[in-house]
Amino acid sequence: MSQGSLFRRVFVWTALLLGLVALLGTQPAAAKATVILVTSTGHEVAPFVNDGDCTLGEALAAAAADQRIDGCTANHFGSGGPFFIQLAPNATYTLTAIDNTLAGANGLPQITRDVTIQGYNATIERGNNAPNFRLLYVANTGKLTVDSLRLRNGTATSDGTRCQDTGWACGGAILNEGGTVVIRNSFLTNNVAEAGGALMTVDGNATIRYSTFSGNFAVGSQGQGGAIAQFGDLPILIEHSTIVNNDADKRGGGLQNEGAATINFVTFSGNGAELGGNIRNFEGTVTFSNSIIGRASEGGNCASLDGTIGSGGYNVEDANDCEFSQATDRRNTPTGLGTLDSSRFVPVIPLNSGSAAINLIPAGSNGCIAGVTGDQRYFVRANGASQGGSGCDSGAYEFDTNSLITAIKLDNFKQLPPEQPNVALWYGAALLLLFSAWAFRRTIRRYADHLYSSKP
């Protein structure tokens, strides 16, 4: 091998190693969560007082600005989020004043980024002597996730809380205008609006899992969506949840749908309205699977105008208002529901022995996976004696089960996502680095041998 050839090899491998080091050093870091710890249960509105604490309002404002406000410090400000706001376990955050009037009166700063409020069974409420306002407003750039949280007493019933393009005071607890809302492991109760007593979504996405809506109201001559109102073409998904004892003066005591709603393992019970006590569908599509619909206090279980109510099978209805068409549906069948169990942070309705919903869904069918699928309480379904029996039960509750499921999707845990590096990139880089080091060493050794052998 000539001296020039060896020098070229040394140069190539040296350049390769230096380039690899530079590549790894310039790789963008994985998105890091910005965690903000709320240290005070007090309520402050802008302009905030610099007193060293971090209230919920200040934490949300810090997330919106992506920078420190008062005592709201974080580990990754300036990253653009996502933001995780941690509340004190079992604490109560009472809102006493209007923070802003964007799309109506709101008790807290608007959500314009990806924000998760980790409640740990905390409560956010409007104070009894406070003016009328909804609790939370999500703008079209925002994504709000509420986890293990109780939202109550939000009130949107005046001209100052009207949402865009509708003419109604919207969303007693949450108004979502064009953004995304995820509600899980939460309880929304005693909220009031003209449309969407607890939740109103206008041209936005909503996902509700493992949650209960109870005792919410849509009031006024056009009151609609006692618990939930969905306007626009975008979808709403409700799974493993209970919609119970909500009221609307006009339409949709439980749900007023004007978009595309998917309902799976849900219990609708005791809701009332002039039209569609449990569900009212207008020019939209609602698809029910594995659900219970019954005991409407007024207006029947379902009402639909210029829309479609469909079935994915295994539904139980105590009338035939929803006109479910699958052979596995049970129409005009008593639901066998018990009374609301309010001893839990998120209340549920148990099934009575002998309910037609029990073991209706065979294991392996329609999303019923033995030992894996769980009910609203995360209790195992269809896993044998005292673990749900031979099949899954329709609705949110599984009868005769007392074991928690072990296979829970990450997005259902009440924890922060881990900050993980790009494992594939670093693994590949390590292999390339080892190979490069070996080749570089081999080239140097051969160069040394060449020098030795070329001596006279």
N, C-alpha and C positions, 0 to 999 in steps of 0.2 A: 504494500500500500504506500503511495507517495505521501510526502510530507504535506503537500497542498490538499490532498484528499482528506487527510486526518484533521487538518485545521478547519476545513469546511464542515466536517462532522461535529467537531467541538463547537463551532459557531452555531450550527443548526440546533443542537440539543440545548445549548445555553439559552438561545433565544426562545426555544419552546418552554423551558422551565420558567423563565422570567415572564413570558406571556401568560402562562397558566396562573402564576401567582397574581398577576395583574387582573386576570379575568375573575378569579375568586374574590379579589379585594373590591371589585367594582360591581359585583352582583347586587341587585336591589334586595334589601331585606324583606322578609315576609311581612305582610301587614300585621301590625302589632295593635293589640287592644289597648285603648286608653281607659284606665280604670280610675273612677272618681268616687271617693268615699264621702258620703253625706254624714256630717258630724253633728248636725243640729236638726231637731224636729220643728223648729220655728219656720215661719213663712215670711220671706222678704221678697219684695218686688223691685224692679229697676226704678231709679238708680240704686244700686246695692251699697250698703254700708260696709266699709272695710274694717270689720271687727274681728277677723281671724277665724270665723267659723265657716262652715260650708252647708248651706241650706239646700233643700231640693231644688228650689228655684234657681239658686246660684249655680248648682251643678249642671242643670239643663242649659243655662246661659253659657257656661264655660264650654260645654260640648258644642253648642251652636257657633261660638267664636273660636273654638279649638285653641283656647289659651286659658291661663289661670285667671280666675275671678275670686277675689277675697281669699278664703281659706281652702278653696277647691283646687288642690294640687293633683297632679297626675304624673304617671311615669312616661307617657309618650305624647304630650301635647305637641301639636305641629304635624302629626302624622296623617291627619284627616279622618281619623277613626278607624274602625268602629269604636264607639264609646260605651262603656259599661258603668252604670251608676248604681252603686251598692247602698242599699238602705239598711238600717239597723233591724235585726230580727224582731218581729212582733211589735214594732213601733207604730205610732199613729202620727201622720203628718196632716195637720189641719190647715187648710187654706182659708185665709180670712179676707183677701182683697183681690181685685182684678189686676193681673199682671200686664195684659195687653188686650187690644180689641181687634186683632187680626182675624178676619172672618168671624167676628163676634167676640164677646167677652170670654177671656180665658184666665184661669187661675194660675197657670204656669207658662213659662216661655215656650214658643212654638218649636216643634221638632223639624229641623231642616237637614239633619244628617242621620246616619245609622246609629240609633241609640237604643240600648237595652236598659230597662229599669229592673234590677234584681231586687225583688221585694223581700224575700225570706219571710213571708207571711206578714208583711207590714200592710198598713192601710193608708191610702190617700183619700181625703174627704174634704168636701166644702163645709166650712163651719156653719153652725145653725143660724148665726146672726150675720153671716156674710151676704153681700149682694149676689144676685144671680150670675153664675158663670159656669161654663163647662170646665172640666178639669184639664184636658189635654187637646191640643190641636196639632195635626200632622200636615205639613205643607207638601207640595208635589215633589219636592226633592228629598223628603224625609222617609225614614223607615223607623217605626217604633215597635219594640218588642217589650211587652210587660210579662213578667214571670213571677209567680208566687206572690200575687198582689191583690189586695181588695180595693176596688174603686167604688166609692159611694157618695151619694148626695149631690152629684153634679146636676146643675139646673140650667137648661137653655130654653127659656120660655118667653123671652122678650125680644123686641125689635133689634136690640144690640147684639143678639146672638144668632142672627140669620146667616146661613151659609150661602155661598155664591150659587146663582143660577136656579134656585129653588123657590125662594120666598118663604121658607119655613125656618124656624129656630131649630138648629140641628145638633144632634150628638150631645146628650147630657154628660156623659163621661168622656167620650173621645169622638172628635170629628176628624175624619181622614179625607182630605181633598186632593186626590191625585197621587197620594203616596202609598205606602205599604204599612199595614198593621198586623202584628202577630200577637195573639193573646194566648197564654198557656198557663195552666195550673193556677188560674185566677178566678175571682168572684166579683162580679159586677152587680150591684144592688142599689135600689132606691135612687136611681138616676131618672131625670125627667127632661123631656124635650118635646117639640112638636113633631119631629121626625127623628127616629133612632133614639129611643129613650136612653139607652146606654151607649150604643155605637152607631154612628152614621158614616157610611163610606160613599163618596161621590167620585166616580171615575178613578177609583183606586182598588188595590188588592187587599184582601183581608183573610187571615187564617186564624181559626179558633180551635184550640185543642185542650182537652183535659180541664175544661172551665165550665162555670155555671153562671147563668144570667137569671136573676130572680128579683121580682118586685120592682121592675122598672116600668116607666109609663111614657106613652106618647099622647099628649093632650091637645085639646082644641078640636074645632069642627073638622079638620083634616088630619088629625093625629094619626100617624102611621109608623109601624115598626116599634112596638112597645119595648122590645129588647134591642132589635137590630134592624136597620134599614140599609139596603144596598141599592144604589142608583148607578147606572152606567153599565157598560158592556163587560167590564173586567170581572174576574171570578171572585167568589167567596167560598172558602172551604171551612166546614164545621165538622169536627171529628171528636168522638169520645167525650161528649159534652152534654150538659143538661140545660134546657131552656124551659123555665117553669114559672107559672104565676106572674106573668107580665101582662100588661094591658095597653091597648090602643083605643082611643075614642072612635076611630073610624076603620082603619085597615091594618091587618097583620099584627095581632097581639104579640106573637113571638118573633116573627120575621116578616118584613115587607121586602120582597125581592123584585128588582127590576133589571137584574143582570143575569149572571150564570152562577147558580148556587149548587154546591155538592155537599150532601149531608150523609155522614157515615157513622154508624154506632152512636146515634144521638137520641136523646129522649126529649120530646116535646110534650108538655103536659100542663093543663090548667091555665093556658093563656087565653085571652079573650079580646075580641074586637067585633065591631058591627059586621065586617066582612073579613073572613079568614081568621078565626080565633087563634089558631096556632101558626098558620102560614098563609100569607096572601102573596100571589104571584101575578105581576102585571108586565106583560110583554117580555117576560124573561123565561129562563129555564131552571127548574129545580129537579135534581135527581137525588132520590132517597135510596139508601142501601142500609140494611141491618139496623133499622131504626124503629122507634116506637112513637106513635102520634095518637094522642087521646086526651079525653077529659077536658075538651075546650070549654071554657066557662061561658062563652058566647060566640056566635058567628061560625060554628062548625070548625072542623079541623083544618080544612084547606079550601081556598077559593082562588080561582085563576081566571084572568081575563086576557085574551090574546097572547097567551103564553103556554108553556108546556110543563106539566108535572109528570116526571117519569120515575121508573123504579128499576133499581139494580138488583132487587130481590130481597127476601127475608125481612120484610117490614111487617109490623103489627099495628093495625089501626082499629079502633073501637067503633068506627063507622065506615062509610065508603065514600067520604068526601074527596079524598085524594085520588080515588079511582086507580089504585095500584093494579097493574095488569099481569105481574109475574105469577107463575104457578106456586112459587114458594112464599108469596105474600099471604098474610092472614088479614082478611077484611072482615068488618063487622064482628070483631073478636075482642072480648074484654082483655085489657092490657095486663091486668094483675099487678099494677103499680102500687107501692106503698105510699107513705107520706114522706115529705122532704126531711132528710136527716141533717139538721143544722149543727150537729156536734162537731163536724169537721170544718176546717178552714174553708174548704171548697165543698159546699153541701151537695149531696147526691140523693136520688130517689131509689130506694131498694126495690127489688122485685119480691112479691109474695110467692110463697110456695104454690105451685100449680099454674103459674103464669104461662100463657102460650108462648112467651118469648124465650123461655128457658130451653137451652139446647136446640134451638130452632135451626141454627146454622151448623152444618156438619163440619168437623175438622177437615181442613184442606180445601174448603169452599169459601169463596167470596171474602177473602182476607182473614179467614179464621185459621190461624196456625197454632196448633196445640202447644201449650207451654211458652209461646212467644208473644202472641197477641194478648194485650192487657186491656182492662176496663178503665174507666175514668180515674179510678184510685190506683192504677198500675197493678192491680191484682190479676193474677194469671187466669186465662180462659182455657177451657176445653182440655184440661190436663189430668182428668180422672177425678176420683173421689176427693172431696174437699178442696179441689183445685179447679172448679168450674164444670165438672162432669164430662160428658162425652162430646159436647159441642159448645159453640159460643152462643151466648144469649143475645138477642136483639136489644138495642138500646145501649145506654152508657154504662149500665151496671151489670156485673156478672154475679149470679146467684151461687151460694155455697162455695166460696173461695176465700182463702185467707193467706195466700202466699203471694209475695211480690214477684213480678216478672224479673228475670235476670238479664234478658236481652232488651235493653231500652236504648233507643236511638239517642245519639249524643245530644241532639237538639231538645231533648226532653229532660236532660239533667239540669239541675239548678246550680250551674257552675260556669266559670269562665272558660272560653276555649283556650287550649294550650297554644303558646307561641312556638311553633315548630319550624325548623329550618327546612329548606328544600332538600329532602333526604336524597332523592335521586341524583340531583346535581352534585352534591358533596360526595356521594358514594362513587359516582363515575369519576369525579375529579381526583379522589384518592387513588383509584386504580391507575389513572393516567399518570399521576405523580410518581407512584411506585415504579411503573414501567419506564418513565422518563429517567428516574434516578438510576435504575439498573442499566439502561442503554447508555447514559452519560458516563457511568463508572466504567462500563465495558470499553467505551471509546477512549477514555483517558488511559486505561490500562494498555490498550493496543498501541496508543501513541507512545507511552513509556517504553513498551517493548520495541517499538520501531526505533526510538532514540538509542536504546541500548545496543540493538543489533547493528545500527549504522555506524557505531564507533569503530575506528580503525584497530 
